[in-house]
């Protein structure tokens, strides 16, 4: 046994074993002798540092491929509903796509029934490096469906879900959690998740209540406390806007890797540190979609985000994008937008080698450059784009649209601006 496994075994010996633990760790190892655990799993996946988060309807195969082209070491699939995934072939075929380039990849499920979760996970076991349990989604659909962060108060159920996979699935189980207001409770929760069998824990450093306009800053101190308390790899999630934030987070928390969600959607070149025009990423994404069948609703949502800062300027193209329904239309939109943006760039003195920041410490980029989404309360033009996108996505189930990462893992930039002002004093 490794040092970590010995430590876990010693801790288990001094703690009352839950009744739903039907096997000891030694028995589980004997049952799955080749299944990777903890840091062995992490190293087998290439010791990933740059990680793309699970994002409903947004971290689909084509987007994962684009992200890998720009430095993503590990990608998660969108969150899949375990019950629907198990029962509906059409849903499974539409949602779960992969190919030989799509590794390492972790498939994420939301669930509240251990048996159903195991059935769903078994369907992807031969094509993924691990299966992740979503314990972080804070949206109303998660409350109604009884999953995600709304299981945070049901520790026994959470433990049962993870343990069912740990004792029965041929690939490892991991988990993504949120934090509690109390650091001590957060640590105990993470230790329970580890004891149940999670081989990697991703900690989103925000409370369940931190969403939408109340998102606020992620608490890296709680992430560090979890990292210090558990014996499995930990990924941090939250507060990543620029490439240097990744190392800053690692230095502050000692985590093995950093996961980003929303910023990846607005700047898929984030991990590379490259400053690139939006039309270049849009063209590369659409070229991938030419070879990888991708739902028009997904493509449209990505293009709305990539061109977030240009659509309020070229409003006629915003309406055009909302009305597109096929690949020819998407390509024509990009050609039209590219011509406009090249003209805008030719009249600019922007120098990508010169870093310019505003009074709050945020970098100032022209609208045609990929950049993080800085959300302002009175961003009326962006609200128009969002309304048009919602109207255009009439073929997207409301429940799925409710739990996109734009709301699950957003950064409240007003809070960060305030923090920047305080830190600069």
Protein Blocks (a to p, Z undefined) as FASTA:
>chain_A
ZZklmmmmmmmmmpccdfklmbcfklmmmmmmmbcehjlmmmmnopaabdcdddehklgm
klmmmmmmnopabdcdddddfklmmmmmklmmmmmgcdfklccdddddddfbfklmmmmm
mmmmmmcfbdcddfkbcbfklmmnopajllmmmmmlmmmmmmmmmmmpcbdcdddddddf
blklmmmmmmmmmmnopabdcddfbdfklgcjlnopadfklmmmmmmmmccdcddeehia
bfklmmmmmmmnopabdcdfklmmmmmmlmnopacdfklmmmmmmmmmmmmccdfklmmm
mmmmmmmmmmmmmmmlmmmmmmpcbfklmmmmmmmmmmmmmmmmmmpcbdfkbccddfko
pacddfkbccdddddfklmklmmmmmmmmmmmmmpcfklmmmcfklmmcccfklmmmmmm
mmmZZ
